[in-house]
Structures are given as structure tokens and as C-alpha cells.
Amino acid sequence: MDSEIRKPCIALAASKDGFDWKYVKVVLDEPFVLSYPYVFESAGNYYMIPETARTNTVRLYRANNFPYEWQFVKTLVEGSPFCDPSIVHFEGTWWLFVSEGNNTLRLFHAGNVLGPWLEHPKSPLIRNDASRARPGGRLLLFEHGLFRFAQNDTPYYGRQIRVFRIATLSLTDYSETELAESPILGATATGWNKHGMHNIDLHRTSEKHWVACVDGYRKVRSLDLLWRFRSARKAFT
């Protein structure tokens, strides 16, 4: 958040260990609000899809000098205030999950990241359900399975993160089941995440170690939220 003009943009911080972070600079700014910077790699290029809901589009950016310089490439889909666009390449196809508001989940697919993008015949996948529609982080490919993280925005925005295993994902069908461990993140009633946690980004750093980047918030005043971001490492045995 640019404190002078009160507008969100995309900034960069760096860390050698995932715990101690140093702010670097703003790397992407636009006349409209930017958030949810979803960064991924394809064919040797780094791309980013930030949320640009106020433009009624999903926009693709490519790094000219990763991670410091980004250039707009093209609009992937348009026509609605799309929130938290989340992309993954799975079984030869690109899939784009995106929500309309907090209660509707739509799905698009393409053979190439540049498109053309088509809406899935089962889309919207979820209607009128703010407890599981809005994406809540990077889609996870793990042990031949694909997992979707979703915000639980009931009874208020950003309360929890739920996780679903995608059982069927094809050009004609879709189904998912919630894991028994879900929800995996939530409000703790005290501290930096007192009132909610609504995003997770998992990265495997070695055979037995992962880095989980999460966020949380607590209400400072009746109309303001204070967001905090954390990362943690966990060893799997």
C-alpha cells in the first residue's frame, strides 16, 4: 500500500532464509489497484497475474528483468470484476480459477498461457457460497494430486483457508473434495492474525522442507485492517 496516495501496488522484498526480509522497491504500479501477485514460470519466462478487478479484466505481465521489471503482455479474460486469479499448468492444459466477488468461482482453460482462453462448460463451479468460492493461494501440485485453497469469507471476509483436492479436472468435467484437515488456517483471537488468515503460498525447498508464506490481519479501528505477512519452514519426515 502506497501510504502517500493510499493505493495498492506490487512491491518486492527479499530474504535469504525466509524469516528475515528486506524491502527492495515497488516493481509494478498502475493507475488502478493491484493485489494478489501470482508469479509463475513458463518456457523460461517469468509471468505475473495480479488481481486487477477494478478493470474488469485478468491481465498477464512478463518479467523483462526478474524480479525487478514487469511489462504488460495482454488481457487474458475480461467482462467482470475478477478477484484473486490463480493459474496452474496441469496435464498439458493451463487452468485459470478466478472469483466474482466472494461467492462465485469461475474456471477458464487454454492450451497456451497466452490463450485463447475459454470458459469451462461447468463454470461457474460454485455459486452463492462465500465459504469456499474465492481463491486463497497458489494451487499445489503434490504427489500427482492438485489442491485448491479457498477463502472462507463467512460470516466475514478473510476468516479462514480451506483446502480441496481436485478429483476431476478435464475439458468437460470438474469435481473436488475437501480434505479432512481443512480448514488449515484461521483467526487465532490474538496477535497479528487475531481476526483472520486468508492466503497461503507453499513452496518446496528440498525433499523434506517446505516454505509456507501466509498472511493474517487484525482490526485496528472499526474501518481499518492491519495486514501482516509471515513465512514458516516445516520439515516433513
Backbone torsions as a table, in degrees:
resi	resn	phi	psi	omega
1	MET	NA	119.5	175.0
2	ASP	-74.3	109.4	-173.1
3	SER	-67.3	-22.9	-178.6
4	GLU	-76.4	-41.7	-178.0
5	ILE	-108.4	-0.6	177.0
6	ARG	57.5	45.6	178.7
7	LYS	-132.9	129.7	179.0
8	PRO	-70.1	140.2	173.6
9	CYS	-138.6	-179.5	-178.2
10	ILE	-102.9	121.3	-179.1
11	ALA	-120.9	165.1	-174.8
12	LEU	-119.3	136.2	169.2
13	ALA	-129.2	155.0	-176.3
14	ALA	-131.3	150.0	179.8
15	SER	-149.4	144.6	176.0
16	LYS	-89.5	-22.1	-174.8
17	ASP	-126.9	-2.1	-179.7
18	GLY	84.8	-0.4	-179.7
19	PHE	-116.1	-46.0	-179.8
20	ASP	-99.5	119.5	-172.6
21	TRP	-117.0	146.4	177.3
22	LYS	-125.3	126.2	177.8
23	TYR	-68.0	137.3	-179.9
24	VAL	-106.9	-69.5	-179.5
25	LYS	-175.4	170.9	170.7
26	VAL	-73.9	130.5	-178.2
27	VAL	-111.0	-15.0	177.5
28	LEU	-151.9	125.0	178.1
29	ASP	-137.5	142.4	179.3
30	GLU	-137.0	167.2	176.8
31	PRO	-65.5	-17.1	-178.9
32	PHE	-110.7	170.8	-177.0
33	VAL	-69.7	134.4	174.4
34	LEU	-119.6	142.9	175.3
35	SER	-159.6	-179.2	173.2
36	TYR	47.9	61.1	-177.5
37	PRO	-73.6	100.6	-177.7
38	TYR	-93.1	105.2	-175.1
39	VAL	-101.3	136.9	179.5
40	PHE	-152.8	166.9	-177.7
41	GLU	-117.3	143.2	175.6
42	SER	-152.9	125.5	176.4
43	ALA	52.0	41.3	177.0
44	GLY	82.4	0.2	177.6
45	ASN	-110.2	146.2	173.2
46	TYR	-99.0	132.1	179.7
47	TYR	-121.9	160.2	173.8
48	MET	-140.2	135.1	170.8
49	ILE	-117.9	100.2	174.6
50	PRO	-85.8	162.6	171.6
51	GLU	-73.1	128.4	177.2
52	THR	-131.1	47.5	-171.1
53	ALA	-57.5	-33.3	-175.9
54	ARG	-72.9	-7.9	174.2
55	THR	-97.9	-1.8	-177.1
56	ASN	60.2	35.4	-179.3
57	THR	-142.7	164.4	163.8
58	VAL	-112.6	120.4	-172.8
59	ARG	-113.6	141.4	-179.5
60	LEU	-107.6	132.1	176.4
61	TYR	-120.6	148.6	177.1
62	ARG	-120.4	142.8	179.4
63	ALA	-80.5	122.8	171.6
64	ASN	-82.9	-31.2	178.1
65	ASN	-144.7	85.8	-173.2
66	PHE	-66.1	135.8	-2.5
67	PRO	-101.7	22.6	-167.8
68	TYR	-91.6	-28.2	-173.9
69	GLU	-130.4	130.2	-177.5
70	TRP	-128.8	142.2	-178.6
71	GLN	-126.1	135.4	176.7
72	PHE	-64.5	132.7	-179.3
73	VAL	-102.8	-58.8	-179.6
74	LYS	-169.6	165.6	172.5
75	THR	-86.2	128.7	-178.3
76	LEU	-87.0	-50.4	176.1
77	VAL	-139.2	157.5	-178.4
78	GLU	-151.8	168.1	174.8
79	GLY	115.3	-1.7	-178.0
80	SER	-157.5	156.4	175.9
81	PRO	-75.2	81.9	-175.2
82	PHE	-75.2	132.2	-177.8
83	CYS	-112.2	143.2	170.8
84	ASP	48.9	55.9	178.8
85	PRO	-62.9	130.1	-175.6
86	SER	-130.4	123.4	-171.4
87	ILE	-117.9	147.9	177.2
88	VAL	-153.1	146.8	174.5
89	HIS	-101.2	119.3	-173.1
90	PHE	-142.8	122.4	177.3
91	GLU	51.7	48.4	172.2
92	GLY	82.8	2.9	-177.8
93	THR	-131.0	145.4	172.2
94	TRP	-89.1	134.4	-179.0
95	TRP	-123.9	135.7	-178.4
96	LEU	-125.2	112.2	176.0
97	PHE	-96.9	134.2	-178.5
98	VAL	-153.7	146.2	-177.7
99	SER	-108.4	152.0	168.3
100	GLU	-102.9	109.0	-172.6
101	GLY	65.0	-144.2	-177.6
102	ASN	-104.1	-6.5	-167.9
103	ASN	-124.3	5.6	-179.3
104	THR	-132.8	127.0	-179.9
105	LEU	-111.1	125.0	178.1
106	ARG	-114.8	154.5	-176.7
107	LEU	-132.4	131.6	176.4
108	PHE	-123.3	160.4	178.8
109	HIS	-143.5	157.9	179.8
110	ALA	-157.7	152.9	175.5
111	GLY	-80.8	-21.1	179.7
112	ASN	-133.9	145.3	-177.3
113	VAL	-60.4	-25.7	179.5
114	LEU	-82.6	-5.7	177.1
115	GLY	96.7	-172.0	8.6
116	PRO	-73.2	148.2	-179.5
117	TRP	-99.6	133.0	-179.4
118	LEU	-120.2	145.0	177.4
119	GLU	-79.3	139.8	-179.5
120	HIS	-66.3	143.4	-179.1
121	PRO	-63.5	-21.4	177.9
122	LYS	-90.5	-1.9	-179.0
123	SER	-80.2	138.1	1.3
124	PRO	-68.7	136.3	179.0
125	LEU	-71.4	-33.4	-178.7
126	ILE	-134.9	136.0	176.5
127	ARG	-126.6	140.9	170.1
128	ASN	53.1	43.2	178.5
129	ASP	-143.0	91.3	-178.6
130	ALA	-74.2	-3.2	-179.7
131	SER	-83.5	-9.4	-176.1
132	ARG	-156.0	4.7	-173.8
133	ALA	-83.9	-43.2	-170.0
134	ARG	-79.0	129.3	178.8
135	PRO	-56.5	146.6	-177.1
136	GLY	-129.7	26.6	177.8
137	GLY	146.2	-179.4	-176.2
138	ARG	-65.7	131.5	173.2
139	LEU	-62.0	139.0	-172.5
140	LEU	-112.5	122.2	170.0
141	LEU	-95.4	118.5	-175.5
142	PHE	-150.8	124.8	177.7
143	GLU	49.7	51.2	176.3
144	HIS	66.4	9.5	177.3
145	GLY	-112.6	157.6	178.7
146	LEU	-120.4	129.4	-174.4
147	PHE	-121.9	137.4	-179.9
148	ARG	-113.1	129.3	176.6
149	PHE	-98.5	137.4	-175.1
150	ALA	-134.8	144.0	175.6
151	GLN	-77.1	139.9	166.8
152	ASN	-99.0	102.0	-176.0
153	ASP	-101.1	26.4	174.4
154	THR	-120.5	137.9	-0.5
155	PRO	-82.2	2.6	178.4
156	TYR	-147.2	161.2	-174.4
157	TYR	-62.2	135.6	170.6
158	GLY	75.7	28.3	-173.5
159	ARG	-77.9	-42.7	-173.8
160	GLN	-148.2	169.4	169.9
161	ILE	-119.5	125.5	174.8
162	ARG	-106.0	157.2	-178.8
163	VAL	-130.7	135.0	-176.8
164	PHE	-126.3	136.7	171.5
165	ARG	-88.5	125.0	179.1
166	ILE	-78.8	112.4	-176.1
167	ALA	-83.6	-37.6	-178.7
168	THR	-135.1	125.5	175.7
169	LEU	-143.3	103.0	179.3
170	SER	-140.2	178.5	-179.5
171	LEU	-70.2	-10.5	-177.8
172	THR	-123.6	-14.3	-172.4
173	ASP	-142.5	158.7	177.2
174	TYR	-154.8	139.1	171.7
175	SER	-155.7	155.5	179.6
176	GLU	-149.9	156.6	177.2
177	THR	-132.9	141.4	-179.1
178	GLU	-78.5	138.8	177.7
179	LEU	-72.3	152.5	179.8
180	ALA	-63.7	-28.0	-177.9
181	GLU	-76.8	-10.3	-176.1
182	SER	-74.3	142.2	-0.7
183	PRO	-75.5	151.7	-176.5
184	ILE	-103.1	-14.2	175.8
185	LEU	-139.3	149.9	177.8
186	GLY	-170.4	177.6	178.8
187	ALA	-62.7	144.9	-178.3
188	THR	-107.9	-4.2	178.2
189	ALA	77.5	-10.1	176.0
190	THR	-143.2	161.5	170.2
191	GLY	74.4	-157.3	-171.6
192	TRP	-67.3	-23.1	178.3
193	ASN	-116.9	38.7	-175.6
194	LYS	-58.1	-41.1	-171.7
195	HIS	-106.9	-9.3	178.5
196	GLY	173.1	162.8	171.8
197	MET	-143.1	128.2	-171.5
198	HIS	-137.7	17.7	179.1
199	ASN	-155.1	142.0	175.5
200	ILE	-143.5	142.2	-179.8
201	ASP	-136.9	109.1	-173.7
202	LEU	-100.9	135.5	178.0
203	HIS	-136.7	129.0	178.1
204	ARG	-86.8	121.6	-176.9
205	THR	-100.3	-19.0	175.4
206	SER	-162.1	-177.0	-175.8
207	GLU	-60.0	-34.7	-174.7
208	LYS	-115.7	5.5	-175.9
209	HIS	-130.2	143.4	176.5
210	TRP	-128.8	155.3	167.5
211	VAL	-113.8	126.6	177.3
212	ALA	-113.9	114.0	177.1
213	CYS	-97.6	124.2	-176.1
214	VAL	-131.7	165.0	174.4
215	ASP	-129.1	167.2	178.5
216	GLY	-160.1	169.3	179.6
217	TYR	-148.8	158.9	169.7
218	ARG	-136.4	146.8	-179.2
219	LYS	-77.6	125.7	179.4
220	VAL	-91.6	-50.1	172.2
221	ARG	-128.7	175.7	-173.2
222	SER	-58.8	-30.1	-175.9
223	LEU	-113.2	0.6	-176.2
224	ASP	-116.7	149.5	174.9
225	LEU	-121.9	140.0	174.5
226	LEU	-108.1	115.1	-178.0
227	TRP	-96.3	142.5	177.1
228	ARG	-133.9	146.1	-178.3
229	PHE	-120.1	141.3	-177.7
230	ARG	-136.1	154.5	169.9
231	SER	-131.7	149.3	-179.2
232	ALA	-145.0	149.2	177.8
233	ARG	-110.0	139.1	178.8
234	LYS	-133.9	134.6	178.5
235	ALA	-95.2	133.3	176.8
236	PHE	-104.9	132.1	179.6
237	THR	-117.1	NA	NA
